[in-house]
Amino acid sequence: MTNTTNHVHPMHLHGHTFRLGGARLGPRKDTVLVQPGETFDFDVLCDNPGQWMLHCHNGYHLDVGMAIPFRYVR
């Protein structure tokens, strides 16, 4: 996930948690604050199949479409 804007984005994934940077240990999160120009690698345990949403938690960013579907089947 790369923030190519000049704004901070609290990116939130529904229905799952993830670890940042490929770490095997450490906290699992469902939201990460992505600073301008920052890139995060994250690992998601895909154990909850279906259709979910990854979006910016700033309502005005979500309102203009800063969201993508996250979906998979088992």
Backbone as JSON Lines, residues from 0, in Angstrom:
{"i":0,"aa":"M","n":[0.85,-1.15,0.0],"ca":[0.0,0.0,0.0],"c":[0.91,1.23,0.0]}
{"i":1,"aa":"T","n":[0.72,2.1,-0.98],"ca":[1.53,3.31,-1.09],"c":[0.63,4.53,-1.12]}
{"i":2,"aa":"N","n":[0.96,5.5,-0.31],"ca":[0.22,6.75,-0.29],"c":[0.9,7.72,-1.25]}
{"i":3,"aa":"T","n":[0.28,7.96,-2.38],"ca":[0.85,8.85,-3.4],"c":[0.27,10.26,-3.31]}
{"i":4,"aa":"T","n":[-0.47,10.55,-2.23],"ca":[-1.08,11.86,-2.06],"c":[-0.28,12.7,-1.05]}
{"i":5,"aa":"N","n":[-0.75,13.91,-0.83],"ca":[-0.14,14.79,0.17],"c":[-0.91,14.78,1.48]}
{"i":6,"aa":"H","n":[-1.77,13.78,1.68],"ca":[-2.61,13.68,2.87],"c":[-2.29,12.4,3.63]}
{"i":7,"aa":"V","n":[-2.51,12.44,4.94],"ca":[-2.41,11.23,5.77],"c":[-3.7,10.44,5.58]}
{"i":8,"aa":"H","n":[-3.58,9.12,5.44],"ca":[-4.76,8.26,5.25],"c":[-4.76,7.13,6.27]}
{"i":9,"aa":"P","n":[-5.78,7.08,7.14],"ca":[-5.96,5.91,8.0],"c":[-6.67,4.82,7.2]}
{"i":10,"aa":"M","n":[-5.91,3.87,6.68],"ca":[-6.47,2.83,5.81],"c":[-6.99,1.67,6.66]}
{"i":11,"aa":"H","n":[-8.23,1.27,6.39],"ca":[-8.94,0.28,7.22],"c":[-9.41,-0.88,6.36]}
{"i":12,"aa":"L","n":[-9.17,-2.09,6.84],"ca":[-9.62,-3.31,6.16],"c":[-10.71,-3.97,6.99]}
{"i":13,"aa":"H","n":[-11.87,-4.14,6.39],"ca":[-12.99,-4.79,7.08],"c":[-12.79,-6.3,7.14]}
{"i":14,"aa":"G","n":[-13.24,-6.91,8.24],"ca":[-13.32,-8.36,8.35],"c":[-12.01,-9.09,8.57]}
{"i":15,"aa":"H","n":[-10.89,-8.38,8.68],"ca":[-9.58,-9.01,8.79],"c":[-8.64,-8.16,9.64]}
{"i":16,"aa":"T","n":[-7.54,-8.75,10.01],"ca":[-6.43,-8.02,10.6],"c":[-5.19,-8.33,9.77]}
{"i":17,"aa":"F","n":[-4.15,-7.53,9.96],"ca":[-2.93,-7.73,9.19],"c":[-1.73,-7.34,10.04]}
{"i":18,"aa":"R","n":[-0.58,-7.84,9.62],"ca":[0.7,-7.45,10.22],"c":[1.46,-6.64,9.19]}
{"i":19,"aa":"L","n":[2.16,-5.63,9.68],"ca":[2.91,-4.75,8.78],"c":[4.29,-5.31,8.48]}
{"i":20,"aa":"G","n":[4.77,-5.04,7.28],"ca":[6.14,-5.33,6.9],"c":[6.51,-6.79,6.84]}
{"i":21,"aa":"G","n":[5.55,-7.67,6.74],"ca":[5.87,-9.09,6.64],"c":[6.34,-9.7,7.95]}
{"i":22,"aa":"A","n":[6.14,-9.0,9.07],"ca":[6.57,-9.51,10.37],"c":[5.77,-10.76,10.74]}
{"i":23,"aa":"R","n":[6.45,-11.75,11.27],"ca":[5.76,-12.96,11.73],"c":[5.18,-12.77,13.13]}
{"i":24,"aa":"L","n":[5.76,-11.86,13.87],"ca":[5.29,-11.57,15.23],"c":[4.93,-10.1,15.32]}
{"i":25,"aa":"G","n":[4.25,-9.75,16.37],"ca":[3.88,-8.35,16.57],"c":[2.38,-8.16,16.48]}
{"i":26,"aa":"P","n":[1.97,-6.95,16.71],"ca":[0.52,-6.69,16.76],"c":[-0.14,-6.85,15.39]}
{"i":27,"aa":"R","n":[-1.38,-7.3,15.45],"ca":[-2.21,-7.36,14.26],"c":[-3.12,-6.14,14.3]}
{"i":28,"aa":"K","n":[-3.35,-5.55,13.15],"ca":[-4.13,-4.31,13.06],"c":[-5.22,-4.47,12.01]}
{"i":29,"aa":"D","n":[-6.22,-3.59,12.08],"ca":[-7.19,-3.5,10.99],"c":[-7.16,-2.11,10.37]}
{"i":30,"aa":"T","n":[-6.36,-1.22,10.94],"ca":[-6.2,0.14,10.42],"c":[-4.75,0.56,10.56]}
{"i":31,"aa":"V","n":[-4.22,1.22,9.55],"ca":[-2.84,1.73,9.6],"c":[-2.85,3.17,9.07]}
{"i":32,"aa":"L","n":[-2.13,4.04,9.76],"ca":[-2.0,5.44,9.35],"c":[-0.86,5.54,8.35]}
{"i":33,"aa":"V","n":[-1.19,5.87,7.1],"ca":[-0.2,5.93,6.03],"c":[0.11,7.41,5.73]}
{"i":34,"aa":"Q","n":[1.35,7.79,5.99],"ca":[1.79,9.17,5.78],"c":[2.02,9.43,4.29]}
{"i":35,"aa":"P","n":[2.02,10.7,3.87],"ca":[2.3,11.02,2.46],"c":[3.63,10.43,2.0]}
{"i":36,"aa":"G","n":[3.62,9.76,0.86],"ca":[4.82,9.16,0.29],"c":[5.25,7.87,0.95]}
{"i":37,"aa":"E","n":[4.53,7.4,1.94],"ca":[4.91,6.19,2.68],"c":[4.34,4.94,2.01]}
{"i":38,"aa":"T","n":[5.09,3.85,2.11],"ca":[4.68,2.55,1.59],"c":[4.7,1.53,2.71]}
{"i":39,"aa":"F","n":[3.66,0.7,2.77],"ca":[3.6,-0.4,3.73],"c":[3.39,-1.7,2.97]}
{"i":40,"aa":"D","n":[4.11,-2.72,3.36],"ca":[3.78,-4.1,2.99],"c":[3.0,-4.66,4.16]}
{"i":41,"aa":"F","n":[1.97,-5.42,3.87],"ca":[1.22,-6.02,4.96],"c":[0.77,-7.42,4.57]}
{"i":42,"aa":"D","n":[0.71,-8.29,5.58],"ca":[0.3,-9.67,5.39],"c":[-1.07,-9.87,6.01]}
{"i":43,"aa":"V","n":[-2.0,-10.38,5.21],"ca":[-3.37,-10.62,5.64],"c":[-3.58,-12.12,5.72]}
{"i":44,"aa":"L","n":[-4.11,-12.6,6.83],"ca":[-4.51,-13.99,6.94],"c":[-5.9,-14.11,6.32]}
{"i":45,"aa":"C","n":[-5.99,-14.75,5.17],"ca":[-7.25,-14.85,4.44],"c":[-8.05,-16.04,4.94]}
{"i":46,"aa":"D","n":[-8.68,-15.84,6.09],"ca":[-9.44,-16.91,6.74],"c":[-10.92,-16.54,6.91]}
{"i":47,"aa":"N","n":[-11.36,-15.54,6.18],"ca":[-12.73,-15.06,6.29],"c":[-13.23,-14.7,4.88]}
{"i":48,"aa":"P","n":[-13.44,-15.72,4.01],"ca":[-13.78,-15.46,2.62],"c":[-15.05,-14.64,2.45]}
{"i":49,"aa":"G","n":[-15.07,-13.92,1.38],"ca":[-16.24,-13.11,1.05],"c":[-15.81,-11.82,0.4]}
{"i":50,"aa":"Q","n":[-16.69,-10.84,0.47],"ca":[-16.4,-9.54,-0.11],"c":[-16.3,-8.52,1.02]}
{"i":51,"aa":"W","n":[-15.17,-7.86,1.09],"ca":[-14.86,-6.89,2.13],"c":[-14.43,-5.59,1.48]}
{"i":52,"aa":"M","n":[-14.15,-4.6,2.3],"ca":[-13.74,-3.31,1.75],"c":[-12.46,-2.84,2.44]}
{"i":53,"aa":"L","n":[-11.54,-2.3,1.64],"ca":[-10.35,-1.6,2.11],"c":[-10.58,-0.13,1.75]}
{"i":54,"aa":"H","n":[-10.53,0.75,2.76],"ca":[-10.87,2.15,2.49],"c":[-10.17,3.08,3.46]}
{"i":55,"aa":"C","n":[-10.13,4.35,3.08],"ca":[-9.64,5.39,3.96],"c":[-10.72,5.67,5.0]}
{"i":56,"aa":"H","n":[-10.32,5.75,6.27],"ca":[-11.28,5.96,7.36],"c":[-11.67,7.42,7.52]}
{"i":57,"aa":"N","n":[-11.09,8.32,6.73],"ca":[-11.57,9.7,6.69],"c":[-12.84,9.72,5.85]}
{"i":58,"aa":"G","n":[-13.95,10.08,6.46],"ca":[-15.24,10.03,5.78],"c":[-15.28,10.79,4.48]}
{"i":59,"aa":"Y","n":[-14.65,11.97,4.44],"ca":[-14.69,12.76,3.21],"c":[-13.84,12.13,2.11]}
{"i":60,"aa":"H","n":[-12.84,11.32,2.45],"ca":[-12.09,10.59,1.43],"c":[-12.9,9.39,0.94]}
{"i":61,"aa":"L","n":[-13.55,8.7,1.86],"ca":[-14.41,7.58,1.48],"c":[-15.55,8.07,0.58]}
{"i":62,"aa":"D","n":[-16.11,9.23,0.92],"ca":[-17.22,9.78,0.13],"c":[-16.85,10.04,-1.33]}
{"i":63,"aa":"V","n":[-15.58,10.32,-1.6],"ca":[-15.16,10.57,-2.99],"c":[-14.56,9.33,-3.64]}
{"i":64,"aa":"G","n":[-14.71,8.17,-2.97],"ca":[-14.36,6.92,-3.63],"c":[-13.04,6.29,-3.25]}
{"i":65,"aa":"M","n":[-12.43,6.71,-2.15],"ca":[-11.16,6.1,-1.77],"c":[-11.41,4.77,-1.05]}
{"i":66,"aa":"A","n":[-11.81,3.79,-1.86],"ca":[-12.15,2.46,-1.36],"c":[-11.99,1.46,-2.49]}
{"i":67,"aa":"I","n":[-11.61,0.24,-2.13],"ca":[-11.54,-0.85,-3.11],"c":[-12.11,-2.11,-2.49]}
{"i":68,"aa":"P","n":[-12.7,-2.97,-3.31],"ca":[-13.16,-4.25,-2.77],"c":[-11.98,-5.18,-2.49]}
{"i":69,"aa":"F","n":[-12.12,-5.96,-1.47],"ca":[-11.15,-6.99,-1.1],"c":[-11.96,-8.27,-1.01]}
{"i":70,"aa":"R","n":[-11.78,-9.15,-1.99],"ca":[-12.63,-10.34,-2.01],"c":[-11.85,-11.57,-2.44]}
{"i":71,"aa":"Y","n":[-12.27,-12.7,-1.92],"ca":[-11.66,-13.98,-2.28],"c":[-12.6,-15.09,-1.85]}
{"i":72,"aa":"V","n":[-12.38,-16.28,-2.4],"ca":[-13.14,-17.47,-2.03],"c":[-12.19,-18.48,-1.42]}
{"i":73,"aa":"R","n":[-12.71,-19.37,-0.68],"ca":[-11.9,-20.4,-0.03],"c":[-11.53,-21.47,-1.01]}
